[in-house]
Amino acid sequence: MTRVALVTGAAGGIGRATVARLIDEGYAVTAYDRDGAVRDLDGPMVLPVVGDVRVREELDAAVAVTRERHGRLDAVVAGAAVVAGGSRLWETPVEQLDDLWAADARSVWLTAAATVPVMLAGPDPAGCRFVAVASAAGHRGLYGLTAYVAAKHAVVGIVRGLAADLAGTGTTAAAVSPGSTRTPMLTRTAELYDVPESDLAAAQLLGRLLDPDEVAAAVAFCCSVAGAAVNGSVVHADGGFR
């Protein structure tokens, strides 16, 4: 049996690494992103789909094409997100909060709403997994990033609430919170702070930046049948973020 996964934010650093990791573990993957670069992931085990996680109808279309090709959906990774900031809360335009809420938090809700019923109606709901990519910012405050921090805290809350809603179904929900990882988003964060990317490793006990493949390994475990044990939990793949 080939397990089938849908990964949002699949063109990004952690998303792209997650697609590769899941394929290595035998999954067929629908790689979903609004960035057309997701088409570069085309291959016999990958179905690239261009779409916006902020639009429910586009998510529904991605789920429909996945079911049409594979007849099932076993795991979902809600990894799409953006980062913005650089100012203190009272200096931050409310429009920035709205944008981050839509892209980073509401999108996780919409992804779950579009995919969980399909997993529950599938041939093996007890083996199905919903995994959201949160952030170290989902557990602590970061200067100049209050809107992003708020959105990522909400991602953790959505996952915990979803896990409670799924009680008794066998389908589970969990979150993975990466620390500073070598991705385009990290580059953007370093620009906001006006520091070299390497400076962002100082917050991690590991003493270095993480590689996307390391975070993807944690995500892939949460997607697995064995990943049921982390239901309702957050896996801190953050190198000891402090």
N, C-alpha and C positions, 0 to 999 in steps of 0.2 A: 504494500500500500504506500503510495506517495502522498506525504502530507503536503498541504497547500497553504501558503501564507500570502498575506497582503501587507506590504510595507509602505507607509507614507513617508514623505521626505527622503525618498530613495535615491535622489541624485546627490544628496549631501554627504558629508564625510562619514558620520556614523551610520546613516541610512544605507549608503553604498556598501559599507563594510558589512552591514547586517545582511543585505541581499546576498553578498558573496558567501558569508558564513552559512546561511541557511541552505544555499545551493550545495555547498560542500557536505552538508548533513543530509542531503537527499530530498530537500523540498523543491516543489515548483513554486515560483514566486511571482506575484503581480507587483511590479515596481511602480509606485505611483508618486508623481511629483508634478508641480506646476512648471518646473524648469524642464525645457525640452531636452536637456542633456540626459534625462533619464532614458532616452532612446538608445544611448550608448550601451546600455545594459542588455540589449537584445541578445538572445541566445536560446538554445533549445529548452532551458528550464526557466526562462524569464519572459514574462509578458509585460512590456513597458506600457504604461498608460499615463498620458499627460492630463492632469486635472488639478483642481484647487480644493484643498481640504476645508476651506471655508464655505464651500457650496455643497449642500447635501445632495442635490441632484447629480453632481459630478461624481461624488463618492458612490452613490447608488449605481451609477453606470459602470464604475470600475468593479464593483461587487458582481454586477450582472454578467459582465464579460468573463470574470473569473469563474463563475458558476457554469457559464456556457462552455468554457474550455475544459474545466476539470470536474465539475459536478459536485464540488464540495469546497469548504473553507475551514481550515483547522487552526490557524494562528493569525493574529493581526498585530502589527507593530505600528503604533501611532507615534511616528518619529518626526513629523514635520514641525518646524518651529523657526522663528526668527528672533534676533536680539536687537534691542535698541535701548538707548539711554544716554548717560553722560551727565545728567543734571539731577539735582535733589528733587524730592517729590514735589515741593511747592513751586519749582521752576520747570516742571515737566508738563508739556501740553497734554491736555486730557485726550487729545486725538491719538497720542502715542500709546496711552493706556488702552484705548479702544482697539487699536491695531494689534497690539500684543495679545490682548484678550481673545480677539478673533482668531489669530493665527496659531497661538500657543496653547490656549485652554479650551475655548469653544470648539475648536477643530477636533480635539480629543473626544469631547462629548459627541459630536456629529459622527466621528469615525466609529465610535462604539455603537451609536444608534443604528448606523447603516450595516454593521457587520455582525453584532452579537446575535440578532434573531436568526441570521443565516447559519451561524455556527450551532445554535441550539436546535435548529431544524435539520441539521446534517446527520450523517451516519454515525458519528462518534462524538457527541457533545462532551462526554467525560474527558476527552483528550484535547479539547479546544482551549486556547489561551488568548487572552487579550493583554498586550503589553504596551504600556505608554513610556516614552522616554521623557523623564522629568529633568532634573538638574540638581547639582549641589545648591543652586539658588532656590530650590523647592523646600529647603530646610533651614535656611539662614538668610540674614539680610546681607546685601552687597551694596556698597556705596554707589550711588548714581544709577542704580538699576532697579529701583523700587517697582516699576510697572512690570518688568520682566520677572522679578522675584514674586510678585503677586500672582502672575499668570502661572508660574511653575508650582507655587504652593497649591493653586487650584487643580493642577494636573494630579497631584498626589491625592487631593480630596476626591476628585472624580473617580480615580481608581479604587480608593477604599470604599466609596459608596457603591460602585459597580460590583465589587466583590461581594458586598452584603446582598445586593439584589440578586446575585447569581447563586446564592446559597441553595444547595440541594440539587443543582443542575449538573454538577461535575465540571462545567466550564469555569475557568478561573480568570482573575485579573490581577496584575501586578505592575509595578513601575520599576524602572531602572534609572538611577540618578548618576549621570556621569560627572566627573570633575573636569578640570581643564584638559582638553583633548585636542590634538593637532587636526583642526578642521577649519573650514572657512569661517565658521561662527566664532572660533577662538580668535582668528585674525581680526574680525570685526570688534570683538570685545577689547582686544589689545589697543585697537585704534581709539575706542571710546575712552580708554584710560590713558592713552598717549604713552604707552610703555612697550618695550619689546615683548613678543609672545613668551619668551623664556621666563620673564618675570612672573608670569601667572602660575608657574610651577611651584613658586615659593609657598603657596597655600596648601600644598599636598605633602604629606609625610613621606610619600614615595620619592620625593625630591626631583621629579621630572614630569614632563607632560605625558599624558596617556596617548597611546596609539588607538585609532578608531577600531582596529581589530580586537583590542582588549575589551573595549566596551561591547562590541558586537558579540563577543563570546558570552558575556553575561546576559545579553538580550536573547541570544539563541537558547540558552539554558531555560530561561523563563518561558520560551515558546514551546519547549519540549513537553512530552507527556510527564517526564519526571519533574518538571517545573511546577506541578500542582502544589508542592510543599510551600511555595512562596506566595500562595494566594493571599491577597489583601495586604501584601508587604511591599516594601521598597528595598531594592537591592542597591546598595551604595557602591557603585563602580567608580569611585572617585579618588583612588589612590591615597586615601586617608585625608580628605579635605578638612581643613581646620579653620 
